[in-house]
Every structure is written in C-alpha cells, then in structure tokens.
C-alpha cells in the first residue's frame, strides 16, 4: 500500500518520515520528494506498507494531525 503524504515540514527527510509512520507498523520505505533546483523538500512524499491494515491505521492516525508545526494530509 503506497500512501501519499502532503504538507510535510520542508526540513523533513526520508528518515524523519519513515520514523513517523513506523509507529503504526512496519513501513517498507518512505520518500520525501525533493526539488532538485532548490535542494529541499517539495512538502510531500510517499510511504509504503506491505500490510494494508497497518497502512490504513497510519492514514487514520495521522491525517489532520500536527507534525513539526504542520497539519498533515495523508
């Protein structure tokens, strides 16, 4: 299950995003999309779970929640 996450803090990286989502299960990977011209995050990314139950729990648990000063949309 691939989950789209937007409104990420611009300083967040792949490791930060993965750490946030692993509280809901075993996330396979997390990728913050980077603006290569600016060299920073574009404010969104993707997280993958093998188990759709864990993925759904992450969506339900994090959508609309504040993380590092930003309200996530998951």
N, C-alpha and C positions, 0 to 999 in steps of 0.2 A: 504494500500500500504506500503510495507516494503522496505526501501531504505538502500542500502549498502554504507558506507562512509569509505574511506581509506585515509591514510596519515595524520591522526589526530596527533596533538601535544601529546607527551607522558604524559604530566601532565593534559590533559583534562579528565573530568569525565562525568558521565551521565547528570548531571545538566548543565554543560557547553554546551554539545552537544544539549540538548533539547532547551536551550536558543537561540542558533544559529538558529535552524530550526523553532522556533515559530514565527520568523519574517515573515514567509511565510504562516502561518495559524496555525491551532490547531493540533499540533503533539501529538499523543496519548502517546508515550513514546520514550525514547532514551536509548540505552545501549552501553557503551564502553566496548569492550572485554578486559578482564584483564588476564595477565599472572600470575597465582597463585604462581608460584615458585619465580618470581621476585617481585611480589606485585605491578606491574604497568601496565599501558595500553599497549596493543599489537599494537596500532596505527590504529585500525579500529573499527567500530561499526555499529549499525543499528538504524534507526529512522522509526517510524510508523505513518502514516497519515490515517485517516478514509476517507478523501476526496482525491481522486486521482488527482483532479485538483490542489489542494494545494501541494500535493506531487510532481507533475510534475513541478510546479513553483519553489519549493525548489531545485529540481535537476538542472533546467535551471539556477537558480540564484546563485548556489553555486559551481557547477562543475568548476574546474580550478581556483577558487578564493583563495586568500591567507587568512588564518585564523591563527592568533598567530604564524606567521612565517613559515607556511607550506601550500603548494598548495594542496587543497582538490581534491579528486577524488570521485565524487558522482554518 
